[in-house]
Amino acid sequence: MDVPHLPLVAGKSGTSEDMGQGSHTWFGAYAPFDKPEIVVVAFGELSGGSGGEVAAPMVKPVLEAYFQKAHKKP
């Protein structure tokens, strides 16, 4: 799949423990950084790990698909 280069993305990851059950992870991002068009948030329930390693990879293909479609020439 031919995916255009993603614009500069801003994001924040997070992790929280669930009373001994494990950890939840999340990652929220928007792009382009200087003039946002899209916001995406991914949440991993009891996923373990960290938001950057578990949830952030869920966000990337969504952003790629958006920018491929949004910037496609008719």
PDB file with SEQRES, HELIX, SHEET and CRYST1 records, atoms N, CA, C and O in Angstrom:
SEQRES   1 A   74  MET ASP VAL PRO HIS LEU PRO LEU VAL ALA GLY LYS SER          
SEQRES   2 A   74  GLY THR SER GLU ASP MET GLY GLN GLY SER HIS THR TRP          
SEQRES   3 A   74  PHE GLY ALA TYR ALA PRO PHE ASP LYS PRO GLU ILE VAL          
SEQRES   4 A   74  VAL VAL ALA PHE GLY GLU LEU SER GLY GLY SER GLY GLY          
SEQRES   5 A   74  GLU VAL ALA ALA PRO MET VAL LYS PRO VAL LEU GLU ALA          
SEQRES   6 A   74  TYR PHE GLN LYS ALA HIS LYS LYS PRO                          
HELIX    1 AA1 GLY A   51  VAL A   54  1                                   4    
HELIX    2 AA2 ALA A   56  ALA A   70  1                                  15    
SHEET    1 AA1 3 ALA A  10  GLU A  17  0                                        
SHEET    2 AA1 3 SER A  23  ALA A  31 -1                                        
SHEET    3 AA1 3 ILE A  38  GLY A  44 -1                                        
CRYST1    1.000    1.000    1.000  90.00  90.00  90.00 P 1           1          
ATOM      1  N   MET A   1       0.847  -1.178   0.000  1.00  0.00           N  
ATOM      2  CA  MET A   1       0.000   0.000   0.000  1.00  0.00           C  
ATOM      3  C   MET A   1       0.889   1.236   0.000  1.00  0.00           C  
ATOM      4  O   MET A   1       1.814   1.346   0.805  1.00  0.00           O  
ATOM      5  N   ASP A   2       0.609   2.144  -0.888  1.00  0.00           N  
ATOM      6  CA  ASP A   2       1.377   3.372  -0.988  1.00  0.00           C  
ATOM      7  C   ASP A   2       0.831   4.393   0.000  1.00  0.00           C  
ATOM      8  O   ASP A   2      -0.242   4.959  -0.214  1.00  0.00           O  
ATOM      9  N   VAL A   3       1.568   4.626   1.079  1.00  0.00           N  
ATOM     10  CA  VAL A   3       1.117   5.546   2.127  1.00  0.00           C  
ATOM     11  C   VAL A   3       2.000   6.785   2.092  1.00  0.00           C  
ATOM     12  O   VAL A   3       3.225   6.679   2.160  1.00  0.00           O  
ATOM     13  N   PRO A   4       1.382   7.963   1.985  1.00  0.00           N  
ATOM     14  CA  PRO A   4       2.176   9.188   2.000  1.00  0.00           C  
ATOM     15  C   PRO A   4       2.846   9.365   3.355  1.00  0.00           C  
ATOM     16  O   PRO A   4       2.417   8.794   4.359  1.00  0.00           O  
ATOM     17  N   HIS A   5       3.883  10.150   3.363  1.00  0.00           N  
ATOM     18  CA  HIS A   5       4.581  10.440   4.615  1.00  0.00           C  
ATOM     19  C   HIS A   5       3.607  11.134   5.571  1.00  0.00           C  
ATOM     20  O   HIS A   5       2.908  12.073   5.190  1.00  0.00           O  
ATOM     21  N   LEU A   6       3.574  10.658   6.809  1.00  0.00           N  
ATOM     22  CA  LEU A   6       2.698  11.280   7.801  1.00  0.00           C  
ATOM     23  C   LEU A   6       3.234  12.656   8.175  1.00  0.00           C  
ATOM     24  O   LEU A   6       4.448  12.849   8.255  1.00  0.00           O  
ATOM     25  N   PRO A   7       2.341  13.612   8.405  1.00  0.00           N  
ATOM     26  CA  PRO A   7       2.792  14.916   8.899  1.00  0.00           C  
ATOM     27  C   PRO A   7       3.254  14.763  10.348  1.00  0.00           C  
ATOM     28  O   PRO A   7       3.109  13.696  10.944  1.00  0.00           O  
ATOM     29  N   LEU A   8       3.792  15.804  10.891  1.00  0.00           N  
ATOM     30  CA  LEU A   8       4.231  15.794  12.279  1.00  0.00           C  
ATOM     31  C   LEU A   8       3.042  15.506  13.191  1.00  0.00           C  
ATOM     32  O   LEU A   8       2.009  16.170  13.100  1.00  0.00           O  
ATOM     33  N   VAL A   9       3.189  14.514  14.071  1.00  0.00           N  
ATOM     34  CA  VAL A   9       2.116  14.054  14.958  1.00  0.00           C  
ATOM     35  C   VAL A   9       2.468  14.408  16.397  1.00  0.00           C  
ATOM     36  O   VAL A   9       3.622  14.276  16.806  1.00  0.00           O  
ATOM     37  N   ALA A  10       1.474  14.860  17.171  1.00  0.00           N  
ATOM     38  CA  ALA A  10       1.643  15.095  18.597  1.00  0.00           C  
ATOM     39  C   ALA A  10       0.868  14.015  19.337  1.00  0.00           C  
ATOM     40  O   ALA A  10      -0.229  13.642  18.922  1.00  0.00           O  
ATOM     41  N   GLY A  11       1.433  13.509  20.429  1.00  0.00           N  
ATOM     42  CA  GLY A  11       0.736  12.456  21.154  1.00  0.00           C  
ATOM     43  C   GLY A  11       1.168  12.357  22.599  1.00  0.00           C  
ATOM     44  O   GLY A  11       2.176  12.931  23.011  1.00  0.00           O  
ATOM     45  N   LYS A  12       0.380  11.616  23.358  1.00  0.00           N  
ATOM     46  CA  LYS A  12       0.661  11.378  24.771  1.00  0.00           C  
ATOM     47  C   LYS A  12       0.245   9.961  25.113  1.00  0.00           C  
ATOM     48  O   LYS A  12      -0.873   9.542  24.812  1.00  0.00           O  
ATOM     49  N   SER A  13       1.141   9.229  25.740  1.00  0.00           N  
ATOM     50  CA  SER A  13       0.837   7.863  26.157  1.00  0.00           C  
ATOM     51  C   SER A  13       0.589   7.822  27.652  1.00  0.00           C  
ATOM     52  O   SER A  13       0.967   8.740  28.381  1.00  0.00           O  
ATOM     53  N   GLY A  14      -0.045   6.758  28.104  1.00  0.00           N  
ATOM     54  CA  GLY A  14      -0.294   6.602  29.533  1.00  0.00           C  
ATOM     55  C   GLY A  14      -0.494   5.150  29.904  1.00  0.00           C  
ATOM     56  O   GLY A  14      -0.850   4.314  29.074  1.00  0.00           O  
ATOM     57  N   THR A  15      -0.254   4.875  31.172  1.00  0.00           N  
ATOM     58  CA  THR A  15      -0.414   3.528  31.733  1.00  0.00           C  
ATOM     59  C   THR A  15      -0.981   3.680  33.140  1.00  0.00           C  
ATOM     60  O   THR A  15      -0.589   4.582  33.881  1.00  0.00           O  
ATOM     61  N   SER A  16      -1.908   2.790  33.505  1.00  0.00           N  
ATOM     62  CA  SER A  16      -2.422   2.801  34.873  1.00  0.00           C  
ATOM     63  C   SER A  16      -2.625   1.369  35.346  1.00  0.00           C  
ATOM     64  O   SER A  16      -2.959   0.481  34.561  1.00  0.00           O  
ATOM     65  N   GLU A  17      -2.418   1.159  36.641  1.00  0.00           N  
ATOM     66  CA  GLU A  17      -2.620  -0.166  37.219  1.00  0.00           C  
ATOM     67  C   GLU A  17      -4.064  -0.323  37.674  1.00  0.00           C  
ATOM     68  O   GLU A  17      -4.711   0.645  38.075  1.00  0.00           O  
ATOM     69  N   ASP A  18      -4.562  -1.562  37.606  1.00  0.00           N  
ATOM     70  CA  ASP A  18      -5.940  -1.847  37.991  1.00  0.00           C  
ATOM     71  C   ASP A  18      -5.950  -2.788  39.191  1.00  0.00           C  
ATOM     72  O   ASP A  18      -6.229  -3.979  39.056  1.00  0.00           O  
ATOM     73  N   MET A  19      -5.644  -2.243  40.358  1.00  0.00           N  
ATOM     74  CA  MET A  19      -5.720  -2.958  41.638  1.00  0.00           C  
ATOM     75  C   MET A  19      -5.226  -4.407  41.553  1.00  0.00           C  
ATOM     76  O   MET A  19      -5.932  -5.334  41.949  1.00  0.00           O  
ATOM     77  N   GLY A  20      -4.024  -4.589  41.039  1.00  0.00           N  
ATOM     78  CA  GLY A  20      -3.437  -5.914  40.986  1.00  0.00           C  
ATOM     79  C   GLY A  20      -3.895  -6.780  39.828  1.00  0.00           C  
ATOM     80  O   GLY A  20      -3.422  -7.909  39.693  1.00  0.00           O  
ATOM     81  N   GLN A  21      -4.797  -6.293  38.989  1.00  0.00           N  
ATOM     82  CA  GLN A  21      -5.293  -7.068  37.848  1.00  0.00           C  
ATOM     83  C   GLN A  21      -4.375  -6.948  36.637  1.00  0.00           C  
ATOM     84  O   GLN A  21      -4.424  -7.796  35.745  1.00  0.00           O  
ATOM     85  N   GLY A  22      -3.560  -5.939  36.589  1.00  0.00           N  
ATOM     86  CA  GLY A  22      -2.713  -5.669  35.430  1.00  0.00           C  
ATOM     87  C   GLY A  22      -2.721  -4.186  35.141  1.00  0.00           C  
ATOM     88  O   GLY A  22      -3.061  -3.379  36.006  1.00  0.00           O  
ATOM     89  N   SER A  23      -2.350  -3.829  33.937  1.00  0.00           N  
ATOM     90  CA  SER A  23      -2.324  -2.407  33.611  1.00  0.00           C  
ATOM     91  C   SER A  23      -3.107  -2.127  32.325  1.00  0.00           C  
ATOM     92  O   SER A  23      -3.189  -2.953  31.416  1.00  0.00           O  
ATOM     93  N   HIS A  24      -3.672  -0.932  32.298  1.00  0.00           N  
ATOM     94  CA  HIS A  24      -4.357  -0.418  31.115  1.00  0.00           C  
ATOM     95  C   HIS A  24      -3.383   0.545  30.430  1.00  0.00           C  
ATOM     96  O   HIS A  24      -2.594   1.214  31.097  1.00  0.00           O  
ATOM     97  N   THR A  25      -3.442   0.610  29.109  1.00  0.00           N  
ATOM     98  CA  THR A  25      -2.575   1.523  28.379  1.00  0.00           C  
ATOM     99  C   THR A  25      -3.408   2.359  27.414  1.00  0.00           C  
ATOM    100  O   THR A  25      -4.479   1.938  26.977  1.00  0.00           O  
ATOM    101  N   TRP A  26      -2.911   3.533  27.089  1.00  0.00           N  
ATOM    102  CA  TRP A  26      -3.592   4.360  26.094  1.00  0.00           C  
ATOM    103  C   TRP A  26      -2.594   5.255  25.391  1.00  0.00           C  
ATOM    104  O   TRP A  26      -1.488   5.501  25.872  1.00  0.00           O  
ATOM    105  N   PHE A  27      -3.021   5.731  24.242  1.00  0.00           N  
ATOM    106  CA  PHE A  27      -2.232   6.690  23.485  1.00  0.00           C  
ATOM    107  C   PHE A  27      -3.204   7.566  22.720  1.00  0.00           C  
ATOM    108  O   PHE A  27      -4.075   7.065  22.008  1.00  0.00           O  
ATOM    109  N   GLY A  28      -3.057   8.867  22.865  1.00  0.00           N  
ATOM    110  CA  GLY A  28      -3.863   9.826  22.125  1.00  0.00           C  
ATOM    111  C   GLY A  28      -2.953  10.654  21.240  1.00  0.00           C  
ATOM    112  O   GLY A  28      -1.868  11.057  21.661  1.00  0.00           O  
ATOM    113  N   ALA A  29      -3.388  10.909  20.018  1.00  0.00           N  
ATOM    114  CA  ALA A  29      -2.562  11.676  19.085  1.00  0.00           C  
ATOM    115  C   ALA A  29      -3.430  12.559  18.203  1.00  0.00           C  
ATOM    116  O   ALA A  29      -4.602  12.270  17.966  1.00  0.00           O  
ATOM    117  N   TYR A  30      -2.830  13.640  17.724  1.00  0.00           N  
ATOM    118  CA  TYR A  30      -3.488  14.456  16.710  1.00  0.00           C  
ATOM    119  C   TYR A  30      -2.458  14.845  15.659  1.00  0.00           C  
ATOM    120  O   TYR A  30      -1.254  14.869  15.917  1.00  0.00           O  
ATOM    121  N   ALA A  31      -2.962  15.147  14.471  1.00  0.00           N  
ATOM    122  CA  ALA A  31      -2.075  15.501  13.365  1.00  0.00           C  
ATOM    123  C   ALA A  31      -2.852  16.319  12.352  1.00  0.00           C  
ATOM    124  O   ALA A  31      -4.074  16.200  12.273  1.00  0.00           O  
ATOM    125  N   PRO A  32      -2.182  17.131  11.590  1.00  0.00           N  
ATOM    126  CA  PRO A  32      -0.825  17.619  11.764  1.00  0.00           C  
ATOM    127  C   PRO A  32      -0.690  18.436  13.056  1.00  0.00           C  
ATOM    128  O   PRO A  32      -1.655  19.016  13.554  1.00  0.00           O  
ATOM    129  N   PHE A  33       0.514  18.460  13.566  1.00  0.00           N  
ATOM    130  CA  PHE A  33       0.790  19.126  14.829  1.00  0.00           C  
ATOM    131  C   PHE A  33       0.384  20.595  14.806  1.00  0.00           C  
ATOM    132  O   PHE A  33      -0.204  21.095  15.765  1.00  0.00           O  
ATOM    133  N   ASP A  34       0.697  21.284  13.713  1.00  0.00           N  
ATOM    134  CA  ASP A  34       0.469  22.732  13.653  1.00  0.00           C  
ATOM    135  C   ASP A  34      -0.945  23.135  13.218  1.00  0.00           C  
ATOM    136  O   ASP A  34      -1.345  24.284  13.410  1.00  0.00           O  
ATOM    137  N   LYS A  35      -1.700  22.204  12.636  1.00  0.00           N  
ATOM    138  CA  LYS A  35      -3.073  22.510  12.202  1.00  0.00           C  
ATOM    139  C   LYS A  35      -3.863  21.200  12.206  1.00  0.00           C  
ATOM    140  O   LYS A  35      -4.087  20.622  11.143  1.00  0.00           O  
ATOM    141  N   PRO A  36      -4.289  20.719  13.378  1.00  0.00           N  
ATOM    142  CA  PRO A  36      -4.905  19.397  13.505  1.00  0.00           C  
ATOM    143  C   PRO A  36      -6.139  19.193  12.627  1.00  0.00           C  
ATOM    144  O   PRO A  36      -6.998  20.066  12.505  1.00  0.00           O  
ATOM    145  N   GLU A  37      -6.193  18.010  12.024  1.00  0.00           N  
ATOM    146  CA  GLU A  37      -7.339  17.572  11.236  1.00  0.00           C  
ATOM    147  C   GLU A  37      -8.010  16.355  11.875  1.00  0.00           C  
ATOM    148  O   GLU A  37      -9.197  16.113  11.656  1.00  0.00           O  
ATOM    149  N   ILE A  38      -7.252  15.592  12.663  1.00  0.00           N  
ATOM    150  CA  ILE A  38      -7.752  14.332  13.205  1.00  0.00           C  
ATOM    151  C   ILE A  38      -7.169  14.089  14.596  1.00  0.00           C  
ATOM    152  O   ILE A  38      -6.019  14.425  14.876  1.00  0.00           O  
ATOM    153  N   VAL A  39      -7.997  13.495  15.460  1.00  0.00           N  
ATOM    154  CA  VAL A  39      -7.574  13.056  16.791  1.00  0.00           C  
ATOM    155  C   VAL A  39      -7.913  11.573  16.891  1.00  0.00           C  
ATOM    156  O   VAL A  39      -9.012  11.159  16.523  1.00  0.00           O  
ATOM    157  N   VAL A  40      -6.978  10.781  17.387  1.00  0.00           N  
ATOM    158  CA  VAL A  40      -7.191   9.342  17.546  1.00  0.00           C  
ATOM    159  C   VAL A  40      -6.739   8.947  18.945  1.00  0.00           C  
ATOM    160  O   VAL A  40      -5.671   9.359  19.399  1.00  0.00           O  
ATOM    161  N   VAL A  41      -7.560   8.142  19.630  1.00  0.00           N  
ATOM    162  CA  VAL A  41      -7.196   7.617  20.946  1.00  0.00           C  
ATOM    163  C   VAL A  41      -7.369   6.112  20.929  1.00  0.00           C  
ATOM    164  O   VAL A  41      -8.410   5.603  20.515  1.00  0.00           O  
ATOM    165  N   ALA A  42      -6.344   5.397  21.382  1.00  0.00           N  
ATOM    166  CA  ALA A  42      -6.407   3.932  21.489  1.00  0.00           C  
ATOM    167  C   ALA A  42      -6.269   3.563  22.958  1.00  0.00           C  
ATOM    168  O   ALA A  42      -5.502   4.183  23.695  1.00  0.00           O  
ATOM    169  N   PHE A  43      -7.021   2.545  23.377  1.00  0.00           N  
ATOM    170  CA  PHE A  43      -7.015   2.089  24.768  1.00  0.00           C  
ATOM    171  C   PHE A  43      -6.840   0.575  24.791  1.00  0.00           C  
ATOM    172  O   PHE A  43      -7.536  -0.148  24.080  1.00  0.00           O  
ATOM    173  N   GLY A  44      -5.914   0.106  25.607  1.00  0.00           N  
ATOM    174  CA  GLY A  44      -5.696  -1.328  25.758  1.00  0.00           C  
ATOM    175  C   GLY A  44      -6.072  -1.744  27.169  1.00  0.00           C  
ATOM    176  O   GLY A  44      -5.331  -1.480  28.116  1.00  0.00           O  
ATOM    177  N   GLU A  45      -7.223  -2.395  27.314  1.00  0.00           N  
ATOM    178  CA  GLU A  45      -7.693  -2.824  28.639  1.00  0.00           C  
ATOM    179  C   GLU A  45      -6.896  -4.030  29.111  1.00  0.00           C  
ATOM    180  O   GLU A  45      -6.817  -5.043  28.417  1.00  0.00           O  
ATOM    181  N   LEU A  46      -6.309  -3.916  30.288  1.00  0.00           N  
ATOM    182  CA  LEU A  46      -5.495  -4.977  30.889  1.00  0.00           C  
ATOM    183  C   LEU A  46      -4.496  -5.543  29.892  1.00  0.00           C  
ATOM    184  O   LEU A  46      -4.305  -6.755  29.802  1.00  0.00           O  
ATOM    185  N   SER A  47      -3.863  -4.647  29.146  1.00  0.00           N  
ATOM    186  CA  SER A  47      -2.959  -5.057  28.074  1.00  0.00           C  
ATOM    187  C   SER A  47      -1.525  -5.269  28.524  1.00  0.00           C  
ATOM    188  O   SER A  47      -0.729  -5.874  27.806  1.00  0.00           O  
ATOM    189  N   GLY A  48      -1.191  -4.774  29.714  1.00  0.00           N  
ATOM    190  CA  GLY A  48       0.191  -4.863  30.157  1.00  0.00           C  
ATOM    191  C   GLY A  48       1.069  -3.916  29.350  1.00  0.00           C  
ATOM    192  O   GLY A  48       0.582  -3.241  28.443  1.00  0.00           O  
ATOM    193  N   GLY A  49       2.327  -3.861  29.662  1.00  0.00           N  
ATOM    194  CA  GLY A  49       3.243  -2.992  28.928  1.00  0.00           C  
ATOM    195  C   GLY A  49       2.993  -1.528  29.207  1.00  0.00           C  
ATOM    196  O   GLY A  49       2.503  -1.152  30.272  1.00  0.00           O  
ATOM    197  N   SER A  50       3.338  -0.710  28.233  1.00  0.00           N  
ATOM    198  CA  SER A  50       3.159   0.739  28.368  1.00  0.00           C  
ATOM    199  C   SER A  50       2.341   1.265  27.197  1.00  0.00           C  
ATOM    200  O   SER A  50       2.181   0.587  26.182  1.00  0.00           O  
ATOM    201  N   GLY A  51       1.826   2.476  27.350  1.00  0.00           N  
ATOM    202  CA  GLY A  51       1.031   3.074  26.282  1.00  0.00           C  
ATOM    203  C   GLY A  51       1.815   3.251  24.997  1.00  0.00           C  
ATOM    204  O   GLY A  51       1.273   3.106  23.901  1.00  0.00           O  
ATOM    205  N   GLY A  52       3.095   3.566  25.138  1.00  0.00           N  
ATOM    206  CA  GLY A  52       3.933   3.756  23.960  1.00  0.00           C  
ATOM    207  C   GLY A  52       4.195   2.479  23.189  1.00  0.00           C  
ATOM    208  O   GLY A  52       4.315   2.508  21.964  1.00  0.00           O  
ATOM    209  N   GLU A  53       4.284   1.361  23.886  1.00  0.00           N  
ATOM    210  CA  GLU A  53       4.580   0.108  23.181  1.00  0.00           C  
ATOM    211  C   GLU A  53       3.340  -0.692  22.814  1.00  0.00           C  
ATOM    212  O   GLU A  53       3.400  -1.526  21.911  1.00  0.00           O  
ATOM    213  N   VAL A  54       2.218  -0.464  23.486  1.00  0.00           N  
ATOM    214  CA  VAL A  54       1.000  -1.231  23.214  1.00  0.00           C  
ATOM    215  C   VAL A  54      -0.028  -0.407  22.423  1.00  0.00           C  
ATOM    216  O   VAL A  54      -0.503  -0.856  21.380  1.00  0.00           O  
ATOM    217  N   ALA A  55      -0.368   0.780  22.906  1.00  0.00           N  
ATOM    218  CA  ALA A  55      -1.446   1.560  22.294  1.00  0.00           C  
ATOM    219  C   ALA A  55      -0.986   2.423  21.116  1.00  0.00           C  
ATOM    220  O   ALA A  55      -1.735   2.592  20.154  1.00  0.00           O  
ATOM    221  N   ALA A  56       0.216   2.963  21.174  1.00  0.00           N  
ATOM    222  CA  ALA A  56       0.681   3.828  20.080  1.00  0.00           C  
ATOM    223  C   ALA A  56       0.702   3.100  18.732  1.00  0.00           C  
ATOM    224  O   ALA A  56       0.310   3.695  17.728  1.00  0.00           O  
ATOM    225  N   PRO A  57       1.140   1.843  18.669  1.00  0.00           N  
ATOM    226  CA  PRO A  57       1.108   1.155  17.378  1.00  0.00           C  
ATOM    227  C   PRO A  57      -0.306   0.949  16.822  1.00  0.00           C  
ATOM    228  O   PRO A  57      -0.463   0.711  15.624  1.00  0.00           O  
ATOM    229  N   MET A  58      -1.328   1.037  17.664  1.00  0.00           N  
ATOM    230  CA  MET A  58      -2.713   0.935  17.186  1.00  0.00           C  
ATOM    231  C   MET A  58      -3.129   2.225  16.469  1.00  0.00           C  
ATOM    232  O   MET A  58      -3.965   2.194  15.566  1.00  0.00           O  
ATOM    233  N   VAL A  59      -2.552   3.338  16.866  1.00  0.00           N  
ATOM    234  CA  VAL A  59      -2.919   4.642  16.313  1.00  0.00           C  
ATOM    235  C   VAL A  59      -2.301   4.871  14.931  1.00  0.00           C  
ATOM    236  O   VAL A  59      -2.936   5.473  14.066  1.00  0.00           O  
ATOM    237  N   LYS A  60      -1.087   4.405  14.720  1.00  0.00           N  
ATOM    238  CA  LYS A  60      -0.373   4.684  13.472  1.00  0.00           C  
ATOM    239  C   LYS A  60      -1.141   4.266  12.217  1.00  0.00           C  
ATOM    240  O   LYS A  60      -1.253   5.077  11.299  1.00  0.00           O  
ATOM    241  N   PRO A  61      -1.680   3.036  12.127  1.00  0.00           N  
ATOM    242  CA  PRO A  61      -2.388   2.675  10.892  1.00  0.00           C  
ATOM    243  C   PRO A  61      -3.659   3.495  10.656  1.00  0.00           C  
ATOM    244  O   PRO A  61      -4.072   3.684   9.512  1.00  0.00           O  
ATOM    245  N   VAL A  62      -4.275   3.979  11.729  1.00  0.00           N  
ATOM    246  CA  VAL A  62      -5.463   4.827  11.577  1.00  0.00           C  
ATOM    247  C   VAL A  62      -5.051   6.161  10.949  1.00  0.00           C  
ATOM    248  O   VAL A  62      -5.705   6.645  10.025  1.00  0.00           O  
ATOM    249  N   LEU A  63      -3.977   6.744  11.450  1.00  0.00           N  
ATOM    250  CA  LEU A  63      -3.485   8.006  10.885  1.00  0.00           C  
ATOM    251  C   LEU A  63      -3.043   7.814   9.434  1.00  0.00           C  
ATOM    252  O   LEU A  63      -3.334   8.652   8.581  1.00  0.00           O  
ATOM    253  N   GLU A  64      -2.346   6.719   9.154  1.00  0.00           N  
ATOM    254  CA  GLU A  64      -1.908   6.449   7.784  1.00  0.00           C  
ATOM    255  C   GLU A  64      -3.103   6.341   6.842  1.00  0.00           C  
ATOM    256  O   GLU A  64      -3.093   6.917   5.754  1.00  0.00           O  
ATOM    257  N   ALA A  65      -4.119   5.615   7.253  1.00  0.00           N  
ATOM    258  CA  ALA A  65      -5.314   5.449   6.412  1.00  0.00           C  
ATOM    259  C   ALA A  65      -6.011   6.790   6.198  1.00  0.00           C  
ATOM    260  O   ALA A  65      -6.443   7.096   5.087  1.00  0.00           O  
ATOM    261  N   TYR A  66      -6.120   7.584   7.252  1.00  0.00           N  
ATOM    262  CA  TYR A  66      -6.770   8.892   7.130  1.00  0.00           C  
ATOM    263  C   TYR A  66      -6.037   9.777   6.127  1.00  0.00           C  
ATOM    264  O   TYR A  66      -6.651  10.335   5.217  1.00  0.00           O  
ATOM    265  N   PHE A  67      -4.724   9.901   6.297  1.00  0.00           N  
ATOM    266  CA  PHE A  67      -3.981  10.807   5.423  1.00  0.00           C  
ATOM    267  C   PHE A  67      -3.865  10.278   4.004  1.00  0.00           C  
ATOM    268  O   PHE A  67      -3.757  11.065   3.063  1.00  0.00           O  
ATOM    269  N   GLN A  68      -3.884   8.979   3.832  1.00  0.00           N  
ATOM    270  CA  GLN A  68      -3.888   8.431   2.484  1.00  0.00           C  
ATOM    271  C   GLN A  68      -5.190   8.804   1.772  1.00  0.00           C  
ATOM    272  O   GLN A  68      -5.171   9.199   0.606  1.00  0.00           O  
ATOM    273  N   LYS A  69      -6.309   8.681   2.470  1.00  0.00           N  
ATOM    274  CA  LYS A  69      -7.609   8.987   1.864  1.00  0.00           C  
ATOM    275  C   LYS A  69      -7.828  10.502   1.762  1.00  0.00           C  
ATOM    276  O   LYS A  69      -8.286  10.987   0.727  1.00  0.00           O  
ATOM    277  N   ALA A  70      -7.511  11.240   2.806  1.00  0.00           N  
ATOM    278  CA  ALA A  70      -7.782  12.673   2.850  1.00  0.00           C  
ATOM    279  C   ALA A  70      -6.958  13.444   1.814  1.00  0.00           C  
ATOM    280  O   ALA A  70      -7.395  14.487   1.326  1.00  0.00           O  
ATOM    281  N   HIS A  71      -5.795  12.946   1.485  1.00  0.00           N  
ATOM    282  CA  HIS A  71      -4.913  13.673   0.578  1.00  0.00           C  
ATOM    283  C   HIS A  71      -4.765  12.990  -0.771  1.00  0.00           C  
ATOM    284  O   HIS A  71      -3.838  13.273  -1.529  1.00  0.00           O  
ATOM    285  N   LYS A  72      -5.700  12.082  -1.060  1.00  0.00           N  
ATOM    286  CA  LYS A  72      -5.701  11.397  -2.351  1.00  0.00           C  
ATOM    287  C   LYS A  72      -6.265  12.327  -3.413  1.00  0.00           C  
ATOM    288  O   LYS A  72      -7.260  13.018  -3.195  1.00  0.00           O  
ATOM    289  N   LYS A  73      -5.619  12.329  -4.543  1.00  0.00           N  
ATOM    290  CA  LYS A  73      -6.111  13.169  -5.647  1.00  0.00           C  
ATOM    291  C   LYS A  73      -7.247  12.469  -6.357  1.00  0.00           C  
ATOM    292  O   LYS A  73      -7.174  11.267  -6.616  1.00  0.00           O  
ATOM    293  N   PRO A  74      -8.316  13.218  -6.680  1.00  0.00           N  
ATOM    294  CA  PRO A  74      -9.467  12.606  -7.347  1.00  0.00           C  
ATOM    295  C   PRO A  74      -9.145  12.128  -8.752  1.00  0.00           C  
ATOM    296  O   PRO A  74     -10.017  11.591  -9.436  1.00  0.00           O  
TER     297      PRO A  74                                                      
END                                                                             
